[in-house]
């Protein structure tokens, strides 16, 4: 697995963006929350958050109003739709400008309500941009920039919440403290229980949206369903960061998404393009600026230069070069070969490891299936084996991530399990919420899936004579899943291309 190293731009980034002409000129630099500049910004942020929490809920500058823009909570923490009830509770029956704004803004998070998955990054970019503007207005500090939480950094701070968010009784920073974080998080424990859980491996992707006929997730989806969801689930419970409805209630949410935006900006600075194979349809989103309605168009927020919106970052991540001979757009469905499949769909996951036999398939009608170990033996050097998991869903957020293994021996744990490790999955965006169920609402949205290139792992296992006729995929929770969460994987298969 490729581990992305961190590189510094220091003054170079600021100098380069200042040379850009006209509207592309950057005015604000967003800083690491643990840097000296970032800590100055956290003081402004804490004061503003306290003021917003004390503001009446119906005011666009209130903390509740901004939280509900992402998603409205359900009654007593349920997943039932509650937008109409909250609108009535806060505003009553008479019409008003703020009520109209709330009707347009609330519950518009993309794309965990069935919208086009390609909107995940641009919507959240616009969301934190306008929140940043509100912080400037509320605080009176026009130079304020939202810091980012770099949880993937190596060393003692890896996965550790910045201390300003853990000071329950501090006169200034108590506004950033939330009880409903997972055990140990508020005590300074890391949210990462494994060395690869907070990996920025999505930066390896060469294209923005899925390619290869549904075998490669693309940058947006891989970042969303991987690192993004992992941080949500491991930071807070179902009444906090762990659920779509409550996530934006926690002040750390915005620093998390600031970092996600920074990774996107890093990916773009390496020359990666945001444009999908077909143009995105014209979509407008509503936000608030100076308590007034503002319209954000998706294509305006898909531009690769954040400088066009007046900001840049103090540090960017290194991005590996794309192979010149591996153009995934040229991988047609006809060139793919499904070599193994699970007979029964809707695989239910429990509190213990779930072992799933993925049976090999015949390559031609009437032919006998080729044993998986033989297929790996015959695999050409330029071919890849991709493990695909589709249609993840759960009734309630399980609250844990799940580890995926290949040919895991019964009872293997710790170091004995590492040679079989494939990767992680989480169910953050797989739980129905609000007025959205599991169904895909946008007919133009790409199919959602998780995929892992298991080529190298399969070859390693073959060399150790650990492969069999059929391959066993094991999915195990890294902790105790929440009761009645009922997580399900709709389909598992292996594709050769």
Secondary structure by P-SEA (a helix, b strand, c coil): cbbbbbbbbcaaaaaaaaaccccccccbbbbccccaaaaaaaaaaaaaaaaaaaccccccccaaaaaaaaccccccccccccaaaaaaacccccccaaaaaaaaccccccccccccccaaaaaaaaaaaaaaaaaaaaaccccbbbbbbcccccccccccccccccccccccccccccccccccccccccccccccccccccccccccccccccccccaaaaaaacaaaaaaaacccccccccccccccccaaaaaaaaaaaaaaaaaaacccccccccccbbbbbbbcccbbbbbbcccccccccccccccccbbbbbbbccccccccccccccccccbbbccccccccccbbbbbbbbbbcccccccccaaaaaaaccccbbbbbbbccccccccccbbbbbbccccccccccccccccccccccccccccccccccccccccccccccccaaaaaaaaaaacccccbbbbbbbbcccccccccccccccccccc
